[in-house]
Amino acid sequence: MVYYNTSRNIKMLRSIIIDYRASQEASPYEYMKMYVEKLPETMEDTKISWIVETFLGIQKHSEFLKNITYHVSQELSEDDQDYFMIIFYVVTFQLSASNMTLLYKCLFNLSRPLLKIFTNFLSNNEALTVISQIAHNEYDTNFVTEKIINPLFTWQPYISEMGHNYAEFMNKTERSKMKMSTIPIQPNVLNRKSTSPNAKFSPDLPPTPANSVQNKSKNMLTKSTIDKRLKQIHDSNKQKALHLLQDIKSNNQHYTQGKSDKYFKTLKNFKEDIDHKKKKVTLQSKSLLINQTPPLVKETAATIKRINNTIQMSEKKEIQWLEDILYNCKNTTKAEELEYYDRQERERERLLDIERKHLVGQISYEEAVIAKKKLIDDNKKKHDDFLREKQIWEEEIERWRRSEMEKNRMKVEKLSLIELEMLHARNNIIMKKKETAEKIRKESEERLAQALKMQREELDRKIQIIKEINILAHITKKSKLPKIIDLTETSGVGLLCEMSIAELQERLTIFKMGLKEELEKKKQDIKLQNRVAKQELDETKKNIDKYMTEQADMRKQKKKPPVCVGHSSCNEIKELKKVLEEKRKLRIQLTS
């Protein structure tokens, strides 16, 4: 029933309240009865019950709600005053704090000024004091604290969160309206293609021929042979360049002269200016990207399914990569890198484990020495305390023995006096018992006589009643008996399909029960289908969140340098070293 608190239903409820104010002739209960009779039969029963309950509740607490709205009426319009009254009643008497998102959507779609005023009013601590003062004029103290103040107190942090969300939304909308600053683009002048007519047309050919044309070597070369060949090619190219330079100089051709220092200085300054501008542009773009918050994606069923399909495709690609490594022997370099990295990690783990065990052993040795020294000191102290306590207890026992002897003497004297008093009291009790026995005997005789008298009177009264009943029975026999209709008999017309009224009623009830069971079964099937679809969506959401967190963790691990096997293990070893130093210092202090 909580899910009927939407903006559309609240608007409908406001129109009902306005109609009831116009017609003041009927009571709220009678008006609701007339309203429910006019409703269509297709409307759900739960929705009708929600309308009736909220309308009657608002009319019941109308004085209290009107006083609250009057307190905030200066900031609200006429329409928003009625909406404020309905929302305040729903928050106080119907909804719980777990339905915060539902209330936020309702207020957001209903009226945004109302959302702002409502959150500002209820998030303030002074509002509770004002509400309690107004409520004490209408209700008693227990009702105010349990039914009004406690729900509003639990709602207060959620209301402030709603106000914070609304403020963030308004900031985002204002930020989106602002025009973003343009980022200048450097002109790519040096890489521009020449448009002169003398330029020869050179088609874009690939740097190497296709795989079918290449003459591939059958045997794979090692790294050392490749380096040797590259060095030989470099030396031969260098010698060819020197020969060409000598030929140009000998033929007295215009070869390129060396450029002056001024040229290199201007070129260097020009490059520095370009680098400085680029850094400025990158810093501006980074600041803009940091300030920009990513857009919120609505979690609809279509988006969830789309994300799930992309995750499944990525998982299939990973499975294919593993199958290529295991069965087709492809991408072996990646597998070798992973194996080498795994081997290094295991070696680091083993070394760290050895170091940790060594430190733990040293710490346990230091602790054993410290514990032995402490135990010897504790035993000495305990022995001295025991001797001191023994002497005190011996003195205390002697004192107690003397006091007990004195107490026993006094008790014997008291017991002798008590025995004499007991003899006198026993004689007095015997005399009193005799007197009470005589009184009881006389009273029992009187009560027996009274009981016999009452029994005789009761017997006479019963005889008189039996006589009157016999007379009445005789009169009824002589009078005519009324005609009795038997519902189990047939009409007696003579038809084969004749049925009695009782049988017809029984068949009608069976037919109604069958229809009811069929409707209930259909409702349960529909609910089950909806529940299964919802569960599937929830499971896909969980899988997506898990996948996203795993991907983020993987990206973080890739960015971090492989310093240690685990940060926790390195920290553990550092802590163990600190503990070992402290234990050694303590042991030196105790032994010195």
LODRENDO-737483 format. One line per field, with one value per residue (C-alpha): residue in three letters; x, y, z; residue number from 1. Coordinates in nm, 3 decimals. Example, Ala and Ser with C-alpha at 12.3 -4.5 7.8 and 13.67 -1.06 7.14 Angstrom:
% LODRENDO-737483
type (ala, ser)
east (1.230, 1.367)
north (-0.450, -0.106)
up (0.780, 0.714)
seq (1, 2)
% end
This chain:
% LODRENDO-737483
type (met, val, tyr, tyr, asn, thr, ser, arg, asn, ile, lys, met, leu, arg, ser, ile, ile, ile, asp, tyr, arg, ala, ser, gln, glu, ala, ser, pro, tyr, glu, tyr, met, lys, met, tyr, val, glu, lys, leu, pro, glu, thr, met, glu, asp, thr, lys, ile, ser, trp, ile, val, glu, thr, phe, leu, gly, ile, gln, lys, his, ser, glu, phe, leu, lys, asn, ile, thr, tyr, his, val, ser, gln, glu, leu, ser, glu, asp, asp, gln, asp, tyr, phe, met, ile, ile, phe, tyr, val, val, thr, phe, gln, leu, ser, ala, ser, asn, met, thr, leu, leu, tyr, lys, cys, leu, phe, asn, leu, ser, arg, pro, leu, leu, lys, ile, phe, thr, asn, phe, leu, ser, asn, asn, glu, ala, leu, thr, val, ile, ser, gln, ile, ala, his, asn, glu, tyr, asp, thr, asn, phe, val, thr, glu, lys, ile, ile, asn, pro, leu, phe, thr, trp, gln, pro, tyr, ile, ser, glu, met, gly, his, asn, tyr, ala, glu, phe, met, asn, lys, thr, glu, arg, ser, lys, met, lys, met, ser, thr, ile, pro, ile, gln, pro, asn, val, leu, asn, arg, lys, ser, thr, ser, pro, asn, ala, lys, phe, ser, pro, asp, leu, pro, pro, thr, pro, ala, asn, ser, val, gln, asn, lys, ser, lys, asn, met, leu, thr, lys, ser, thr, ile, asp, lys, arg, leu, lys, gln, ile, his, asp, ser, asn, lys, gln, lys, ala, leu, his, leu, leu, gln, asp, ile, lys, ser, asn, asn, gln, his, tyr, thr, gln, gly, lys, ser, asp, lys, tyr, phe, lys, thr, leu, lys, asn, phe, lys, glu, asp, ile, asp, his, lys, lys, lys, lys, val, thr, leu, gln, ser, lys, ser, leu, leu, ile, asn, gln, thr, pro, pro, leu, val, lys, glu, thr, ala, ala, thr, ile, lys, arg, ile, asn, asn, thr, ile, gln, met, ser, glu, lys, lys, glu, ile, gln, trp, leu, glu, asp, ile, leu, tyr, asn, cys, lys, asn, thr, thr, lys, ala, glu, glu, leu, glu, tyr, tyr, asp, arg, gln, glu, arg, glu, arg, glu, arg, leu, leu, asp, ile, glu, arg, lys, his, leu, val, gly, gln, ile, ser, tyr, glu, glu, ala, val, ile, ala, lys, lys, lys, leu, ile, asp, asp, asn, lys, lys, lys, his, asp, asp, phe, leu, arg, glu, lys, gln, ile, trp, glu, glu, glu, ile, glu, arg, trp, arg, arg, ser, glu, met, glu, lys, asn, arg, met, lys, val, glu, lys, leu, ser, leu, ile, glu, leu, glu, met, leu, his, ala, arg, asn, asn, ile, ile, met, lys, lys, lys, glu, thr, ala, glu, lys, ile, arg, lys, glu, ser, glu, glu, arg, leu, ala, gln, ala, leu, lys, met, gln, arg, glu, glu, leu, asp, arg, lys, ile, gln, ile, ile, lys, glu, ile, asn, ile, leu, ala, his, ile, thr, lys, lys, ser, lys, leu, pro, lys, ile, ile, asp, leu, thr, glu, thr, ser, gly, val, gly, leu, leu, cys, glu, met, ser, ile, ala, glu, leu, gln, glu, arg, leu, thr, ile, phe, lys, met, gly, leu, lys, glu, glu, leu, glu, lys, lys, lys, gln, asp, ile, lys, leu, gln, asn, arg, val, ala, lys, gln, glu, leu, asp, glu, thr, lys, lys, asn, ile, asp, lys, tyr, met, thr, glu, gln, ala, asp, met, arg, lys, gln, lys, lys, lys, pro, pro, val, cys, val, gly, his, ser, ser, cys, asn, glu, ile, lys, glu, leu, lys, lys, val, leu, glu, glu, lys, arg, lys, leu, arg, ile, gln, leu, thr, ser)
east (0.000, 0.301, 0.366, 0.042, 0.203, 0.281, 0.226, -0.075, -0.253, -0.182, -0.331, -0.640, -0.661, -0.641, -0.932, -1.138, -1.065, -1.165, -1.493, -1.569, -1.511, -1.765, -2.031, -2.048, -2.382, -2.249, -1.998, -1.654, -1.759, -2.083, -1.900, -1.639, -1.913, -2.078, -1.740, -1.645, -1.983, -1.915, -1.568, -1.521, -1.498, -1.160, -0.981, -0.769, -0.897, -0.566, -0.576, -0.935, -0.845, -0.544, -0.767, -1.026, -0.770, -0.574, -0.888, -1.042, -0.706, -0.665, -1.019, -0.952, -0.638, -0.762, -0.723, -0.363, -0.268, -0.432, -0.236, 0.092, 0.019, -0.080, 0.265, 0.429, 0.155, 0.348, 0.609, 0.361, 0.101, -0.264, -0.214, 0.105, -0.070, -0.304, -0.013, 0.191, -0.094, -0.126, 0.252, 0.295, 0.019, 0.173, 0.521, 0.392, 0.132, 0.189, 0.538, 0.858, 1.209, 1.297, 1.065, 1.281, 1.338, 0.965, 0.885, 1.163, 1.031, 0.675, 0.776, 1.008, 0.727, 0.461, 0.616, 0.984, 0.923, 0.725, 1.022, 1.259, 1.030, 0.936, 1.300, 1.409, 1.121, 1.161, 1.545, 1.552, 1.553, 1.328, 1.048, 1.000, 0.944, 0.688, 0.507, 0.498, 0.352, 0.078, 0.006, -0.029, -0.333, -0.511, -0.368, -0.226, 0.146, 0.189, 0.025, 0.237, 0.567, 0.494, 0.290, 0.417, 0.757, 0.929, 0.848, 0.955, 1.277, 1.363, 1.275, 1.496, 1.835, 1.663, 1.481, 1.814, 1.961, 1.668, 1.742, 2.110, 2.020, 1.786, 2.058, 2.307, 2.050, 1.999, 2.377, 2.413, 2.137, 2.292, 2.635, 2.498, 2.347, 2.691, 2.885, 3.210, 3.531, 3.673, 4.011, 4.245, 4.378, 4.733, 4.752, 4.935, 5.130, 5.444, 5.261, 5.044, 5.057, 5.202, 4.959, 5.221, 5.175, 5.537, 5.482, 5.484, 5.188, 5.295, 5.022, 4.988, 5.158, 5.214, 5.573, 5.597, 5.438, 5.146, 5.198, 5.154, 5.440, 5.690, 5.965, 5.951, 6.248, 6.172, 6.395, 6.345, 6.647, 6.783, 6.824, 7.205, 7.203, 6.940, 7.153, 7.463, 7.282, 7.138, 7.487, 7.634, 7.359, 7.418, 7.795, 7.744, 7.493, 7.737, 8.020, 7.791, 7.694, 8.062, 8.145, 7.856, 7.970, 8.327, 8.196, 7.986, 8.279, 8.514, 8.263, 8.222, 7.845, 7.634, 7.596, 7.430, 7.634, 7.638, 7.375, 7.460, 7.396, 7.130, 6.917, 6.931, 6.848, 6.538, 6.431, 6.475, 6.269, 5.997, 5.977, 5.966, 5.675, 5.483, 5.547, 5.435, 5.109, 5.045, 5.091, 4.844, 4.585, 4.630, 4.596, 4.276, 4.130, 4.220, 4.058, 3.744, 3.736, 3.783, 3.506, 3.268, 3.080, 2.982, 2.614, 2.382, 2.253, 1.901, 1.892, 1.615, 1.568, 1.700, 2.025, 2.085, 2.037, 2.265, 2.544, 2.497, 2.537, 2.862, 2.996, 2.909, 3.088, 3.403, 3.390, 3.360, 3.667, 3.865, 3.756, 3.858, 4.198, 4.246, 4.141, 4.392, 4.668, 4.572, 4.473, 4.580, 4.916, 4.851, 4.965, 5.231, 5.430, 5.153, 5.133, 5.512, 5.503, 5.226, 5.415, 5.738, 5.550, 5.378, 5.715, 5.863, 5.563, 5.588, 5.961, 5.894, 5.620, 5.856, 6.133, 5.888, 5.742, 6.094, 6.175, 5.842, 5.895, 6.250, 6.122, 5.838, 6.091, 6.316, 6.014, 5.901, 6.253, 6.259, 5.909, 6.015, 6.316, 6.099, 5.827, 6.082, 6.226, 5.878, 5.775, 6.075, 5.995, 5.625, 5.707, 5.929, 5.656, 5.393, 5.612, 5.656, 5.285, 5.201, 5.421, 5.268, 4.912, 4.987, 5.091, 4.782, 4.548, 4.699, 4.636, 4.283, 4.202, 4.306, 4.089, 3.793, 3.826, 3.800, 3.498, 3.318, 3.359, 3.202, 2.911, 2.838, 2.814, 2.562, 2.354, 2.323, 2.181, 1.928, 1.809, 1.728, 1.509, 1.333, 1.240, 1.062, 0.863, 0.763, 0.606, 0.388, 0.281, 0.184, -0.056, -0.223, -0.272, -0.446, -0.701, -0.776, -0.826, -1.094, -1.291, -1.281, -1.396, -1.709, -1.794, -1.751, -1.982, -2.266, -2.229, -2.235, -2.565, -2.730, -2.608, -2.740, -3.089, -3.089, -2.976, -3.261, -3.514, -3.382, -3.387, -3.758, -3.846, -3.653, -3.838, -4.179, -4.081, -3.972, -4.301, -4.495, -4.286, -4.344, -4.719, -4.715, -4.510, -4.757, -5.047, -4.866, -4.786, -5.150, -5.252, -5.001, -5.125, -5.475, -5.362, -5.282, -4.919, -4.752, -4.668, -4.300, -4.125, -3.869, -3.591, -3.471, -3.798, -3.852, -4.141, -4.309, -4.379, -4.246, -3.942, -3.620, -3.402, -3.599, -3.382, -3.456, -3.368, -3.092, -2.932, -2.947, -2.781, -2.510, -2.433, -2.422, -2.168, -1.955, -1.959, -1.859, -1.575, -1.444, -1.444, -1.266, -0.996, -0.940, -0.896, -0.657, -0.451, -0.422, -0.315, -0.048, 0.086, 0.117, 0.288, 0.528, 0.622, 0.683, 0.890, 1.106, 1.170, 1.261, 1.499, 1.670, 1.719, 1.857, 2.100, 2.221, 2.267, 2.478, 2.686, 2.744, 2.851, 3.085, 3.234, 3.284, 3.461, 3.683, 3.776, 3.854, 4.072, 4.254, 4.318, 4.451, 4.680, 4.814, 4.895, 5.080, 5.447, 5.519, 5.715, 5.610, 5.390, 5.136, 5.134, 4.991, 5.279, 5.541, 5.362, 5.345, 5.723, 5.786, 5.554, 5.731, 6.068, 5.938, 5.798, 6.134, 6.323, 6.081, 6.109, 6.490, 6.496, 6.258, 6.468, 6.789, 6.616, 6.497, 6.825, 7.051)
north (0.000, 0.226, 0.236, 0.431, 0.752, 0.894, 1.246, 1.138, 0.972, 1.267, 1.507, 1.284, 1.284, 1.664, 1.691, 1.456, 1.677, 1.993, 1.829, 1.727, 2.084, 2.209, 1.960, 1.987, 1.807, 1.450, 1.312, 1.191, 0.826, 0.875, 1.080, 0.805, 0.543, 0.738, 0.794, 0.422, 0.322, 0.550, 0.405, 0.159, -0.213, -0.244, -0.040, -0.242, -0.304, -0.200, 0.138, 0.198, 0.106, 0.345, 0.632, 0.566, 0.532, 0.845, 1.057, 0.952, 0.996, 1.350, 1.439, 1.289, 1.499, 1.799, 2.060, 1.956, 1.950, 2.289, 2.451, 2.308, 2.432, 2.774, 2.794, 2.748, 2.909, 3.232, 3.044, 2.816, 2.875, 2.766, 2.439, 2.358, 2.412, 2.117, 1.908, 1.997, 1.885, 1.546, 1.482, 1.576, 1.331, 1.053, 1.106, 1.119, 0.841, 0.612, 0.595, 0.476, 0.614, 0.324, 0.474, 0.788, 0.741, 0.701, 1.021, 1.211, 1.108, 1.201, 1.551, 1.604, 1.530, 1.707, 2.047, 2.142, 2.454, 2.227, 1.984, 2.266, 2.413, 2.070, 1.958, 2.293, 2.286, 1.928, 1.914, 2.200, 2.096, 2.390, 2.245, 1.953, 2.190, 2.390, 2.070, 1.937, 2.268, 2.259, 1.887, 1.927, 2.148, 1.854, 1.530, 1.395, 1.369, 0.993, 1.013, 1.314, 1.150, 0.802, 0.878, 1.221, 1.322, 0.978, 0.919, 1.274, 1.234, 0.914, 1.090, 1.396, 1.268, 1.126, 1.457, 1.645, 1.393, 1.463, 1.837, 1.774, 1.564, 1.836, 2.101, 1.885, 1.845, 2.224, 2.282, 2.030, 2.194, 2.539, 2.402, 2.236, 2.569, 2.737, 2.743, 2.547, 2.732, 2.644, 2.468, 2.604, 2.355, 2.386, 2.413, 2.122, 2.338, 2.130, 1.811, 1.973, 1.813, 2.031, 2.150, 2.270, 2.148, 2.027, 1.787, 1.431, 1.210, 0.926, 0.676, 0.558, 0.223, 0.007, 0.012, -0.364, -0.597, -0.824, -1.144, -1.349, -1.161, -1.164, -1.423, -1.548, -1.732, -2.076, -2.064, -1.806, -1.585, -1.527, -1.181, -1.184, -1.255, -0.983, -0.728, -0.823, -0.778, -0.442, -0.321, -0.432, -0.249, 0.066, 0.059, 0.006, 0.295, 0.518, 0.438, 0.503, 0.843, 0.939, 0.840, 1.051, 1.354, 1.325, 1.302, 1.617, 1.810, 1.697, 1.799, 2.143, 2.119, 2.338, 2.110, 2.228, 2.464, 2.458, 2.684, 2.961, 2.960, 3.229, 2.998, 2.721, 2.969, 3.101, 2.744, 2.645, 2.945, 2.868, 2.505, 2.615, 2.854, 2.574, 2.332, 2.597, 2.657, 2.284, 2.241, 2.523, 2.365, 2.019, 2.165, 2.350, 2.038, 1.828, 2.078, 2.078, 1.700, 1.685, 1.942, 1.765, 1.492, 1.189, 1.178, 0.959, 0.658, 0.544, 0.182, 0.058, -0.301, -0.225, -0.064, -0.350, -0.609, -0.412, -0.395, -0.765, -0.848, -0.647, -0.824, -1.163, -1.068, -0.965, -1.291, -1.487, -1.305, -1.394, -1.759, -1.760, -1.615, -1.893, -2.160, -2.019, -2.047, -2.395, -2.573, -2.371, -2.252, -1.887, -1.577, -1.776, -1.461, -1.336, -1.676, -1.681, -1.332, -1.435, -1.751, -1.554, -1.298, -1.575, -1.743, -1.416, -1.355, -1.706, -1.658, -1.324, -1.487, -1.765, -1.522, -1.302, -1.608, -1.719, -1.371, -1.351, -1.692, -1.592, -1.271, -1.456, -1.705, -1.426, -1.249, -1.571, -1.621, -1.266, -1.310, -1.637, -1.470, -1.178, -1.412, -1.621, -1.311, -1.181, -1.521, -1.529, -1.178, -1.263, -1.579, -1.381, -1.125, -1.395, -1.572, -1.251, -1.176, -1.530, -1.501, -1.165, -1.293, -1.605, -1.399, -1.175, -1.477, -1.644, -1.332, -1.303, -1.671, -1.625, -1.317, -1.496, -1.798, -1.576, -1.387, -1.711, -1.851, -1.535, -1.554, -1.920, -1.838, -1.562, -1.789, -2.059, -1.805, -1.679, -2.035, -2.112, -1.801, -1.888, -2.240, -2.095, -1.852, -2.141, -2.338, -2.039, -1.979, -2.347, -2.343, -2.024, -2.172, -2.487, -2.274, -2.061, -2.370, -2.510, -2.182, -2.159, -2.524, -2.453, -2.147, -2.337, -2.618, -2.376, -2.188, -2.514, -2.623, -2.289, -2.302, -2.659, -2.553, -2.262, -2.485, -2.733, -2.451, -2.308, -2.655, -2.699, -2.357, -2.439, -2.771, -2.599, -2.343, -2.614, -2.801, -2.484, -2.420, -2.780, -2.737, -2.415, -2.581, -2.869, -2.624, -2.436, -2.762, -2.864, -2.527, -2.553, -2.900, -2.770, -2.468, -2.499, -2.564, -2.323, -2.444, -2.540, -2.497, -2.769, -2.639, -2.992, -3.092, -3.051, -2.858, -3.182, -3.071, -3.399, -3.283, -3.490, -3.184, -3.092, -2.969, -2.842, -2.492, -2.625, -2.815, -2.503, -2.294, -2.558, -2.570, -2.190, -2.169, -2.443, -2.249, -1.925, -2.100, -2.245, -1.903, -1.749, -2.022, -1.977, -1.600, -1.646, -1.897, -1.653, -1.370, -1.590, -1.693, -1.328, -1.233, -1.527, -1.421, -1.062, -1.182, -1.407, -1.120, -0.888, -1.147, -1.190, -0.812, -0.794, -1.078, -0.908, -0.582, -0.762, -0.933, -0.599, -0.427, -0.717, -0.707, -0.328, -0.350, -0.632, -0.429, -0.123, -0.333, -0.478, -0.129, -0.013, -0.316, -0.249, 0.112, 0.015, -0.096, -0.454, -0.352, -0.636, -0.945, -0.777, -0.448, -0.623, -0.875, -0.594, -0.401, -0.718, -0.766, -0.401, -0.437, -0.759, -0.581, -0.300, -0.553, -0.738, -0.416, -0.330, -0.680, -0.668, -0.331, -0.466, -0.781, -0.573, -0.352, -0.653, -0.848, -0.547)
up (0.000, 0.048, -0.327, -0.390, -0.253, -0.597, -0.730, -0.939, -0.645, -0.413, -0.668, -0.687, -0.304, -0.298, -0.544, -0.318, -0.013, -0.203, -0.317, 0.042, 0.166, -0.091, 0.032, 0.413, 0.448, 0.488, 0.737, 0.613, 0.646, 0.447, 0.181, 0.137, 0.113, -0.170, -0.340, -0.328, -0.478, -0.779, -0.844, -1.135, -1.059, -1.235, -0.968, -0.723, -0.370, -0.213, -0.386, -0.273, 0.085, 0.071, -0.049, 0.223, 0.503, 0.412, 0.360, 0.694, 0.871, 0.733, 0.839, 1.183, 1.238, 1.035, 1.313, 1.387, 1.015, 0.948, 1.232, 1.097, 0.742, 0.878, 1.039, 0.694, 0.481, 0.409, 0.201, 0.015, -0.255, -0.219, -0.407, -0.218, 0.119, 0.053, -0.076, 0.236, 0.462, 0.281, 0.269, 0.637, 0.736, 0.523, 0.673, 1.032, 1.037, 0.734, 0.582, 0.749, 0.694, 0.459, 0.192, 0.149, -0.225, -0.291, -0.103, -0.281, -0.627, -0.525, -0.404, -0.702, -0.953, -0.746, -0.671, -0.645, -0.428, -0.192, -0.181, -0.086, 0.185, 0.325, 0.362, 0.512, 0.762, 0.889, 0.884, 1.140, 1.510, 1.607, 1.392, 1.635, 1.928, 1.725, 1.619, 1.977, 2.105, 1.839, 1.899, 2.278, 2.217, 2.045, 2.192, 2.518, 2.594, 2.530, 2.187, 2.088, 2.186, 2.042, 1.727, 1.614, 1.757, 1.739, 1.366, 1.276, 1.478, 1.285, 0.956, 1.027, 0.888, 0.578, 0.518, 0.538, 0.289, 0.052, 0.077, 0.003, -0.306, -0.433, -0.385, -0.580, -0.861, -0.883, -0.890, -1.174, -1.378, -1.331, -1.422, -1.737, -1.850, -1.830, -2.157, -2.146, -2.236, -2.578, -2.598, -2.869, -3.124, -3.251, -3.634, -3.787, -4.035, -4.062, -4.153, -4.419, -4.763, -5.039, -5.306, -5.560, -5.921, -5.941, -5.655, -5.777, -5.701, -5.475, -5.397, -5.034, -5.047, -4.744, -4.607, -4.641, -4.895, -4.802, -4.611, -4.930, -5.106, -4.819, -4.829, -4.475, -4.330, -4.218, -3.909, -3.632, -3.554, -3.204, -3.048, -3.074, -3.451, -3.510, -3.317, -3.519, -3.851, -3.747, -3.646, -3.982, -4.173, -3.962, -4.033, -4.408, -4.425, -4.239, -4.484, -4.785, -4.641, -4.594, -4.954, -5.086, -4.882, -5.016, -5.376, -5.331, -5.184, -5.463, -5.736, -5.562, -5.535, -5.298, -4.999, -4.680, -4.467, -4.086, -3.927, -3.677, -3.297, -3.333, -3.544, -3.282, -3.000, -3.181, -3.261, -2.896, -2.774, -3.025, -2.902, -2.537, -2.612, -2.787, -2.494, -2.241, -2.433, -2.460, -2.084, -2.017, -2.249, -2.091, -1.738, -1.837, -1.999, -1.693, -1.456, -1.671, -1.677, -1.298, -1.237, -1.470, -1.294, -1.501, -1.602, -1.401, -1.593, -1.511, -1.402, -1.627, -1.735, -2.086, -1.959, -1.715, -1.991, -2.228, -1.968, -1.893, -2.265, -2.285, -1.976, -2.128, -2.453, -2.260, -2.063, -2.390, -2.526, -2.213, -2.241, -2.609, -2.513, -2.255, -2.507, -2.760, -2.498, -2.377, -2.699, -3.005, -2.857, -2.953, -2.759, -2.573, -2.492, -2.262, -2.092, -2.045, -1.894, -1.656, -1.560, -1.502, -1.293, -1.094, -1.031, -0.905, -0.679, -0.531, -0.468, -0.297, -0.087, 0.017, 0.119, 0.309, 0.485, 0.590, 0.720, 0.906, 1.070, 1.172, 1.333, 1.508, 1.650, 1.781, 1.934, 2.105, 2.249, 2.387, 2.531, 2.698, 2.866, 2.980, 3.107, 3.306, 3.472, 3.556, 3.696, 3.935, 4.059, 4.101, 4.301, 4.540, 4.594, 4.647, 4.910, 5.108, 5.088, 5.201, 5.518, 5.603, 5.555, 5.763, 6.064, 6.032, 6.010, 6.317, 6.525, 6.383, 6.466, 6.828, 6.866, 6.703, 6.941, 7.249, 7.117, 7.027, 7.380, 7.524, 7.278, 7.361, 7.735, 7.669, 7.442, 7.713, 7.959, 7.702, 7.619, 7.982, 8.007, 7.678, 7.806, 8.112, 7.894, 7.661, 7.950, 8.053, 7.689, 7.637, 7.936, 7.810, 7.457, 7.595, 7.784, 7.475, 7.253, 7.488, 7.479, 7.096, 7.056, 7.263, 7.053, 6.723, 6.835, 6.917, 6.583, 6.378, 6.540, 6.453, 6.088, 6.043, 6.152, 5.906, 5.616, 5.676, 5.673, 5.342, 5.182, 5.266, 5.112, 4.791, 4.753, 4.781, 4.516, 4.267, 4.312, 4.229, 3.909, 3.784, 3.824, 3.620, 3.341, 3.316, 3.280, 2.999, 2.816, 2.828, 2.678, 2.388, 2.293, 2.244, 2.036, 1.656, 1.555, 1.297, 0.944, 0.904, 0.564, 0.489, 0.261, 0.183, 0.004, -0.373, -0.529, -0.647, -1.003, -1.145, -1.341, -1.354, -1.271, -0.961, -0.672, -0.326, -0.209, 0.018, -0.272, -0.492, -0.220, -0.176, -0.552, -0.568, -0.284, -0.450, -0.779, -0.603, -0.420, -0.747, -0.913, -0.615, -0.614, -0.989, -0.949, -0.657, -0.860, -1.154, -0.920, -0.761, -1.105, -1.212, -0.886, -0.923, -1.278, -1.164, -0.868, -1.091, -1.335, -1.048, -0.901, -1.239, -1.266, -0.912, -0.983, -1.302, -1.108, -0.847, -1.117, -1.294, -0.971, -0.889, -1.241, -1.223, -0.885, -1.012, -1.321, -1.106, -0.875, -1.175, -1.316, -0.979, -0.953, -1.305, -1.216, -0.895, -0.932, -0.817, -0.505, -0.283, -0.287, -0.068, 0.116, 0.420, 0.438, 0.414, 0.688, 0.896, 0.870, 0.966, 1.267, 1.371, 1.354, 1.574, 1.824, 1.829, 1.907, 2.189, 2.339, 2.327, 2.507, 2.774, 2.820, 2.860, 3.118, 3.320, 3.310, 3.383)
seq (1, 2, 3, 4, 5, 6, 7, 8, 9, 10, 11, 12, 13, 14, 15, 16, 17, 18, 19, 20, 21, 22, 23, 24, 25, 26, 27, 28, 29, 30, 31, 32, 33, 34, 35, 36, 37, 38, 39, 40, 41, 42, 43, 44, 45, 46, 47, 48, 49, 50, 51, 52, 53, 54, 55, 56, 57, 58, 59, 60, 61, 62, 63, 64, 65, 66, 67, 68, 69, 70, 71, 72, 73, 74, 75, 76, 77, 78, 79, 80, 81, 82, 83, 84, 85, 86, 87, 88, 89, 90, 91, 92, 93, 94, 95, 96, 97, 98, 99, 100, 101, 102, 103, 104, 105, 106, 107, 108, 109, 110, 111, 112, 113, 114, 115, 116, 117, 118, 119, 120, 121, 122, 123, 124, 125, 126, 127, 128, 129, 130, 131, 132, 133, 134, 135, 136, 137, 138, 139, 140, 141, 142, 143, 144, 145, 146, 147, 148, 149, 150, 151, 152, 153, 154, 155, 156, 157, 158, 159, 160, 161, 162, 163, 164, 165, 166, 167, 168, 169, 170, 171, 172, 173, 174, 175, 176, 177, 178, 179, 180, 181, 182, 183, 184, 185, 186, 187, 188, 189, 190, 191, 192, 193, 194, 195, 196, 197, 198, 199, 200, 201, 202, 203, 204, 205, 206, 207, 208, 209, 210, 211, 212, 213, 214, 215, 216, 217, 218, 219, 220, 221, 222, 223, 224, 225, 226, 227, 228, 229, 230, 231, 232, 233, 234, 235, 236, 237, 238, 239, 240, 241, 242, 243, 244, 245, 246, 247, 248, 249, 250, 251, 252, 253, 254, 255, 256, 257, 258, 259, 260, 261, 262, 263, 264, 265, 266, 267, 268, 269, 270, 271, 272, 273, 274, 275, 276, 277, 278, 279, 280, 281, 282, 283, 284, 285, 286, 287, 288, 289, 290, 291, 292, 293, 294, 295, 296, 297, 298, 299, 300, 301, 302, 303, 304, 305, 306, 307, 308, 309, 310, 311, 312, 313, 314, 315, 316, 317, 318, 319, 320, 321, 322, 323, 324, 325, 326, 327, 328, 329, 330, 331, 332, 333, 334, 335, 336, 337, 338, 339, 340, 341, 342, 343, 344, 345, 346, 347, 348, 349, 350, 351, 352, 353, 354, 355, 356, 357, 358, 359, 360, 361, 362, 363, 364, 365, 366, 367, 368, 369, 370, 371, 372, 373, 374, 375, 376, 377, 378, 379, 380, 381, 382, 383, 384, 385, 386, 387, 388, 389, 390, 391, 392, 393, 394, 395, 396, 397, 398, 399, 400, 401, 402, 403, 404, 405, 406, 407, 408, 409, 410, 411, 412, 413, 414, 415, 416, 417, 418, 419, 420, 421, 422, 423, 424, 425, 426, 427, 428, 429, 430, 431, 432, 433, 434, 435, 436, 437, 438, 439, 440, 441, 442, 443, 444, 445, 446, 447, 448, 449, 450, 451, 452, 453, 454, 455, 456, 457, 458, 459, 460, 461, 462, 463, 464, 465, 466, 467, 468, 469, 470, 471, 472, 473, 474, 475, 476, 477, 478, 479, 480, 481, 482, 483, 484, 485, 486, 487, 488, 489, 490, 491, 492, 493, 494, 495, 496, 497, 498, 499, 500, 501, 502, 503, 504, 505, 506, 507, 508, 509, 510, 511, 512, 513, 514, 515, 516, 517, 518, 519, 520, 521, 522, 523, 524, 525, 526, 527, 528, 529, 530, 531, 532, 533, 534, 535, 536, 537, 538, 539, 540, 541, 542, 543, 544, 545, 546, 547, 548, 549, 550, 551, 552, 553, 554, 555, 556, 557, 558, 559, 560, 561, 562, 563, 564, 565, 566, 567, 568, 569, 570, 571, 572, 573, 574, 575, 576, 577, 578, 579, 580, 581, 582, 583, 584, 585, 586, 587, 588, 589, 590, 591, 592)
% end
